[in-house]
Amino acid sequence: MNKTIWIVDDDNAILEVTQIVLEEEGYKVVTIMSEEGLEKMLKTSRPDLLLLDILLSGSDGREIARKLKKNKKTSGIPIVMMSADIRILEKCRQTIVDDCIRKPFDIYDLVGKIKNLT
């Protein structure tokens, strides 16, 4: 069975490229552009891993991650935070995510992190 990765980002280019790369690796990919879209999807299903941008339009990915990790229904979902900010490691330490990656990311680094968590 293919693992399902949800990508939450408000940048279409990031969503498209990441989706192509992960589908080539055999993952099923769902792209989501907002916190509201993520909440709607979580009502009916769960991903095997969540790729979450730190800065979404109108939302803070760190707060979204904190909410997910505190909720018993979603706490087991591995979360990899993404950001173009050079201080991503510092920002990731401020939350309880499983890993983080800086954009633009190395495809092999991204795939490696996902394989380690799924």
VEXRO-824643 format. One line per 5 residues: number of its first residue (from 1); their letters; for each residue x, y, z of N, C-alpha, C. Coordinates in steps of 0.001 Angstrom, whole numbers, plus 500000, padded with zeros to 6 digits. Example, Ala and Ser with C-alpha at 12.3 -4.5 7.8 and 13.67 -1.06 7.14 Angstrom:
1> as> 513190:494310:507800:512300:495500:507800:513200:496700:507800 | 512850:497750:507080:513670:498940:507140:512900:500030:507870
END
This chain:
1> mnkti> 500837:498806:500000:500000:500000:500000:500877:501251:500000 | 500537:502198:499146:501306:503438:499070:501041:504323:500271 | 502082:504934:500764:501966:505896:501866:501431:507210:501298 | 500665:507920:502118:500062:509176:501691:500750:510343:502390 | 501185:511297:501582:501830:512507:502084:500917:513689:501762
6> wivdd> 500635:514496:502783:499903:515742:502557:500912:516879:502599 | 500830:517754:501598:501707:518926:501541:500841:520158:501749 | 501154:520938:502786:500401:522157:503074:501332:523345:502834 | 501044:524082:501755:501866:525230:501373:500985:526152:500539 | 501241:527454:500584:500451:528381:499783:501163:528788:498499
11> dnail> 502242:528099:498166:503012:528367:496951:502764:527224:495958 | 502054:527546:494872:501727:526521:493873:502947:525826:493302 | 504015:526576:493064:505220:525980:492483:505810:524922:493413 | 505865:525222:494704:506374:524248:495689:505472:523015:495703 | 504164:523233:495716:503224:522110:495732:503429:521215:494513
16> evtqi> 503529:521821:493332:503650:521038:492096:504943:520240:492046 | 506059:520897:492315:507360:520222:492247:507439:519111:493285 | 507039:519396:494495:507099:518406:495565:506186:517224:495255 | 505009:517503:494723:504085:516434:494363:504694:515523:493302 | 505281:516090:492278:505902:515293:491214:507006:514404:491779
21> vleee> 507881:514987:492580:509006:514242:493153:508503:513083:494010 | 507542:513350:494879:507076:512315:495797:506256:511237:495087 | 505498:511625:494078:504755:510613:493313:505710:509700:492558 | 506820:510249:492062:507831:509417:491392:508460:508424:492367 | 508454:508762:493651:508984:507869:494683:507930:506862:495154
26> gykvv> 506724:506937:494586:505683:505969:494915:504699:506408:495979 | 504789:507658:496416:503857:508152:497422:502583:508669:496764 | 501481:508557:497483:500244:509217:497092:500323:510604:497719 | 500051:511645:496944:500227:513015:497433:498925:513799:497346 | 498626:514510:498421:497492:515427:498464:498068:516806:498747
31> timse> 497712:517798:497925:498191:519162:498153:497062:519995:498759 | 497442:520813:499729:496486:521633:500477:497097:523033:500592 | 496274:524057:500366:496815:525421:500334:496510:526277:501559 | 495807:525718:502563:495459:526560:503711:495214:525714:504953 | 495219:526383:506101:494900:525713:507355:493467:525187:507319
36> eglek> 492561:525968:506729:491164:525546:506632:491046:524274:505790 | 491795:524210:504698:491788:523016:503858:492314:521805:504607 | 493347:522001:505407:493909:520917:506212:492880:520419:507227 | 492231:521347:507928:491227:520963:508925:490082:520175:508285 | 489677:520587:507094:488603:519892:506376:489027:518460:506033
41> mlkts> 490247:518292:505546:490749:516963:505179:490866:516059:506404 | 491275:516617:507538:491469:515821:508752:490160:515284:509320 | 489043:515850:508896:487747:515355:509365:487436:513976:508792 | 488042:513643:507659:487699:512385:506992:488858:511406:506847 | 490094:511864:506960:491225:510939:506778:492477:511465:507460
46> rpdll> 493541:510655:507404:494835:510995:508009:495950:510652:507026 | 496967:511505:506955:498117:511174:506106:499121:510313:506870 | 500049:509716:506146:501158:509005:506784:502244:509993:507199 | 502246:511182:506567:503199:512237:506906:502646:513552:506389 | 502948:514635:507111:502509:515968:506733:503730:516850:506501
51> lldil> 503834:517423:505298:504840:518439:504991:504140:519767:505176 | 504619:520595:506090:503901:521804:506485:504802:523027:506408 | 504387:524014:505634:505124:525267:505534:504944:526067:506818 | 506010:526716:507255:505920:527528:508469:505048:528762:508241 | 505233:529429:507102:504478:530655:506844:503432:530417:505766
56> lsgsd> 502206:530222:506197:501069:530108:505291:500325:531432:505315 | 499651:531756:504245:498865:532992:504222:497865:532989:505371 | 498053:533900:506307:497129:534044:507418:497282:533026:508535 | 498251:532107:508426:498421:531079:509453:499902:530870:509756 | 500158:530410:510971:501516:530076:511390:501608:528553:511467
61> greia> 502442:527963:510621:502592:526513:510590:503002:525924:511926 | 503758:526680:512706:504161:526182:514031:502955:525991:514943 | 502010:526921:514870:500787:526799:515677:499943:525621:515200 | 499868:525443:513898:499126:524303:513344:499761:523009:513847 | 501087:522933:513789:501798:521727:514240:501537:521471:515730
66> rklkk> 501584:522528:516540:501326:522365:517974:499930:521799:518229 | 498941:522331:517517:497561:521850:517677:497463:520374:517296 | 498089:520011:516184:498023:518621:515723:498698:517677:516706 | 499839:518084:517247:500576:517219:518174:499884:517101:519535 | 499083:518084:519912:498364:518036:521186:497060:517240:521089
71> nkkts> 496550:517055:519878:495295:516346:519664:495559:514842:519586 | 494863:514055:520399:495081:512603:520423:494864:511960:519055 | 493930:512484:518266:493620:511898:516959:494713:512153:515917 | 495479:513229:516099:496473:513590:515086:497914:513604:515615 | 498102:513327:516891:499433:513457:517495:500463:512504:516893
76> gipiv> 500027:511397:516322:500960:510424:515765:501379:510695:514336 | 500834:511732:513719:501199:512053:512340:502569:512724:512335 | 503561:512124:511639:504862:512793:511531:504707:514106:510750 | 505352:515151:511257:505291:516465:510610:506700:516921:510278 | 506900:517305:509004:508149:517915:508563:507815:519351:508187
81> mmsad> 508415:520298:508911:508199:521714:508623:509118:522154:507483 | 508602:523062:506634:509380:523624:505537:509396:525142:505671 | 510530:525743:505309:510608:527200:505317:511779:527675:504477 | 511610:528840:503880:512712:529479:503168:513574:530303:504123 | 513116:530472:505341:513827:531247:506354:515119:530522:506747
86> irile> 516225:531232:506762:517503:530595:507101:517557:530173:508569 | 516642:530684:509375:516594:530308:510790:515626:529162:511051 | 515391:528317:510042:514386:527256:510176:514677:526323:511344 | 515942:525988:511570:516234:525076:512678:515817:525688:514007 | 516097:526961:514159:515688:527665:515376:514167:527683:515503
91> kcrqt> 513481:527949:514402:512018:527992:514422:511429:526605:514667 | 512067:525576:514142:511581:524210:514369:511723:523814:515829 | 512740:524299:516475:512935:523980:517896:511824:524585:518754 | 511153:525608:518218:510081:526264:518959:508786:525445:518926 | 508787:524353:518210:507589:523529:518110:507973:522063:518253
96> ivddc> 506999:521194:518149:507256:519770:518400:507083:518969:517108 | 507836:519336:516080:507763:518619:514813:508804:517511:514782 | 508658:516625:513802:509549:515481:513710:510833:515783:512940 | 510767:516743:512020:511951:517139:511264:511635:518448:510568 | 512655:519062:509964:512446:520287:509211:513412:520337:508036
101> irkpf> 513031:521126:507040:513851:521248:505844:513735:522676:505320 | 514845:523178:504808:514875:524552:504293:514571:524557:502807 | 513735:525501:502379:513435:525689:500963:514396:526736:500408 | 514867:526605:499191:514632:525466:498305:515380:524249:498831 | 514739:523110:498793:515333:521914:499371:515961:521030:498310
106> diydl> 516908:520248:498763:517507:519225:497930:516511:518065:497875 | 516161:517633:496691:515159:516579:496513:515540:515317:497271 | 516803:514936:497201:517244:513703:497871:517168:513838:499389 | 517446:515030:499893:517336:515291:501327:515876:515167:501760 | 514982:515780:500984:513555:515699:501295:513063:514257:501296
111> vgkik> 513362:513524:500242:512923:512130:500128:513506:511292:501283 | 514754:511518:501626:515380:510800:502724:514679:511042:504046 | 514345:512307:504322:513646:512636:505569:512280:511965:505612 | 511583:511964:504496:510251:511349:504437:510349:509839:504625 | 511308:509223:503954:511461:507762:504095:511796:507376:505521
116> nlt> 512571:508202:506217:512913:507919:507613:511701:507979:508536 | 510694:508755:508153:509535:508964:509032:508286:508162:508633 | 508323:507510:507474:507120:506770:507038:507378:505265:507006
END
